[in-house]
Amino acid sequence: MSANSFKHIGLVTSYAAKQEVEICKASLKAWLLKRSVTVLDDSDTDIETIVREADLIICLGGDGTILRLVGKMIDRVVPVLGVNLGSLGFLTEVKVDEVFDELKSLFLGQFEIEHRLLLNAMVHRKGENGVVRRFQALNDIVINREGLTRYMQVELKLNHELVTRFFGDGVIVATPTGSTAYSLSAGGPIVHPSLSELVITPICPHASALRSIIVSGDRKLEIQITCDQAKEKALLTADGQENLEIDNNCLVEVTAAVNRFPLIKSSKRSYFGTLREKFKIPF
């Protein structure tokens, strides 16, 4: 993709946009308009239209702002530049005072895009034909106990072969990008985002020896839950953005999505640099 491709640029902010975000957006909008760019502002344009028409999307906020876009990119993916106005910034690597330097490099064609693995989750229900709901996630698909469900059995199959059954609070299926999110908090490993593996991490399993499993991204994972009572439910969540109640009659299939998420890299820091900065880990 060349710099000349960026004729329509979307500006997307967090739901709880603060004054700092609005000031940054106004400056960006003025800068882009001077360069004859058509700006699609989420203040007056819905996200679906921005994804459909933009050549590039600039996200202003935290990582959640980017994750909000992912579920809208099932049919079309758009390169994203994340500007960090949040608390972490694993996806929003560019700091506010760096954004115009990064844009100048973009318009000169001096940029790198990382194509990150995405997850596709399809929920089937017994007695109903076809897919009940489809999700797309950049970080993870999470299934966990909801409400007063006392216990839950999770059955995992890989390409129809039984991997394990365990009692616990649920399971996380994470991408390498999402390995530093909930999966890490649940005891999972850190996986470099250039890889294409799936990380399967049990949540509070009763079997203490059960640990995370890393499997090839070209496999299909099938998840079936069994709650204590037939009326009890679990909650499936995609990237913490969209969710669906599921029960004993649901089958969840998770695979790598056909699309990859095109994330524009910061020219000033690396993945391990971000890890050191955010986690204070001496890599």
Summary of the structure (lengths in Angstrom):
residues: 283
radius of gyration: 20.0
end to end distance: 32.9
largest distance: 62.0
contacts: 922
relative contact order: 0.17
helix: 22%
strand: 39%
